Amino acid sequence: MAVLDRLETLAPIREKVEAGERLDFDDGLTLMESDDLLALGELADLARRQRGGGDEVYFVQNLNLYQTNVCRVKCKFCAFARTNKQEDAFTGTAEELVAEAVEQYEISKFTEIHCVNGENPHVDLAYYAEGLRALKQALPDVHLKFYTASEIHHISKLEGCSHAEVLQVLMDAGLGSMPGGGAEIFAPRVRALIAPGKEPAEEWFDVHDTAHRMGITTQCTMLYGHVETYEERIDHMLRLREQQDKTGGFLSFIPLAFHPENTVFERRGFRFTTGADDLKVIAVARLLLDNVPHVKAYWIMMGLPLAQIALHMGADDVQGTVVREKIFQAAGATSGTEQKIPELVRFIREAGRVPVQRDTLYNELRRW
Ligand code: SF4
C-alpha cells in the first residue's frame, strides 16, 4: 500500500516529465519530500535523456588554485577563511601563482584553472588583474575560470565601481569564465543565519546577469544540508532557472553538500549530509533546472562511489581531476584532492557510461 501511495504521488509529475512540461514549485516540493530514491533517479534520468542527453559523462582536467584565504566575511559554514593575522593566512603574489601553476602543468597538462578566494580587504582589482595576466602569459592555452560572484561584488565595493567595470578589467586580463560559488541558499532567512556578512542574493544574481550579457559563461551552485528547509531549496533552484531563462549563461549546476568539520556547526552537533539526501538533490535539480545543460556530481564532495550512482540519477559531469582542492578538505572531506585521468575513465566506464574529456566550455577534447 505504501508503495502504491508513493507511485501515485509521483504519477502526475511523471506525466508532466513525459510531456516535456515544466515542473513548478509544488512539484519540486513533492519530489524533495519523496523518499522513493529509485523513482526519483529514474525520473531525473528520463528528463535528462528527453532533453537530448546521452550516455556521455564529462570531466575536465583542471587545477584548483587559491590566491588568498584572507577573508572579511566569516561565513559560519566556512573552514577555509583566515584573518590577516592568523599564522596560516596567505596572500600570494602573481609570481607565486604562476610558479605553482607551471610546476603542476609540467606534470598534468591541465586545460583549466579554477580559482576562488576569500574576500580579502587588503588587495585591490589591480592585484587580481595582475594574477590573471601573468597566468595567461605563462600558460596561454589554459582557460582561467576565476572568482565567484561574491568576490566580484566585494571587489566592486572596494573599488567603488560597477560589476561590469570589474568584469571588463578581469576579462581584458584573461578571465575566461566564472565558477558558481557564493550562492549558498538565496533565502534571506538562511543567509542571515549562515552568512550574515555576505551580499544579498540580488547582488549574486546581478553579477551573473552582467557576466552572461558580457559573454562570460558561469556555473551555479547550491550549498545544502545545514539550516535550510526543502521549500528554500526549491526556491533557490527556481530562482536559478528564472535567471537562466533571461540570460542562458549557466553551463552547469553543482550541488554542494555542507561539510561541518572545523566550523561552528560541528560544535553544535551538525553532521555530514547523507548519501540519500545528496542523490535526491541531484535528481530534483535535474528535474527542475530544465534549462541548465549539465548537473555535476562533484566527486570531491560526495566521493566516487556515490557519484557513480548519481550518474544514473540526472548527473552527467563529475567535474575533473581537481588537483589541490582546499575548501572541502578544510571542512572534513575525505575523498582526496586528485584523480588521475585513467581512474576517472574507469570509474565512469564502470558506471556504464562513456567518459568524455571536455574543456571548460564543454567542447569535446577526447572520447575514451
Ligand atoms: S565562504 Fe568565502 S566569503 Fe565566506 S568566509 Fe569563507 S572564504 Fe569568506
Boltz pocket constraint, residues with backbone or C-beta under 6 A from the ligand:
constraints:
  - pocket:
      binder: B
      contacts: [[A, 69], [A, 71], [A, 72], [A, 73], [A, 74], [A, 75], [A, 78], [A, 79], [A, 80], [A, 81], [A, 117], [A, 118], [A, 119], [A, 150], [A, 195]]
      max_distance: 6.0
